[in-house]
Amino acid sequence: MEIEVKSQSENEMVFIVRDAEVPFINAIRRCAMVNVPKIAIEDVNIIKNDSAMFNEVLAHRLGLTPLVSDIDALEGLPLPEDAEWEDFNSGILFSLNEVGPKVVYSKDLISSDSKIKPVYDTIPLVKLKKDEEIIIEASAKVGYGKEHAKWMPTTVCAYKQYPEITFNDVEIDYDCALACPRGVLKSDRRSKKIKILDIENCAMCKSCVRASSNGYINVGYRENDFIFRIETDGAMPPKEVLLKACDVLGEKADKFIKFSEEGGSK
């Protein structure tokens, strides 16, 4: 198996996996979405809320506010499978005390831990009119995306099989290039051929195939090659999500192998 990173930024990573199989790639995708730990606000104590927003809606917005959850932030925090997780409600505290008129943003959340804070300062939480007051105490915990979307580290985690475009030995049909909605193809009448500009951007919609009257173009895919994309909400780098997902998948495989070996020896 070969892996080639095509692009990588603070919140997004695109890479190509060659010589792999769909079950393996899909297992990584699922682990990245639901088995990678992340920090989110879990318990909210609304002491005072004069705003027009219902308490339940406000608590929901706080829970979905992305918090920094990188390796340093997660260090030493109990995981849901740990015995002390259920009673862990004093380690990561947040407070919010504001008076209107103003828009309360995520930057107004005061954290007890300087490492764990909202990823973005400009997420609007609630709008207060004149003399309206809001007083909130909240605590955050580590969780998994399989329990709630607020603990899901990825906003996009998807793959597609690597596209493959071929041409048949018939008269060139330049109209098929014009039908491509993504500009993957370009008609070059001077050199009498159709150029493939960016095959990795191909959605395999086959609009070009349908537009060709003589079956000049074929669109398929490489069965064991994939383009994988991971995008996060900024809580943790996509590379950390991928590495942790691979670790989790490896641990699951080890448990399955051990179970099979022990079961077979009895």
Buried (B, 14 or more C-beta within 10 A) or exposed (E): EEEEEEEBEEBBBBBBBEEBEEEEBEBBBBBBBBBBBBBBBBEBEBEEBBBEBEEEEBBEBBBBBBBBBBEEBBEEBBBBEEEEBEEBBEBBBBBBBBBBEBEBBBEBBEBEBEBBBBBEEEBEBBBBEEEBBBBBBBBBBBBBBEEEEBBBBBBEBEBBBBBBBEBEEEEBBBEBBEBBEEEBBBBEEEEEEBEBEEEEEBEBBBBBBEBBEEEBBBBBBEEBBBBBBBBBBBBBBBBBBBBBBBEBBEEEEEEEEEEEEEEEEE
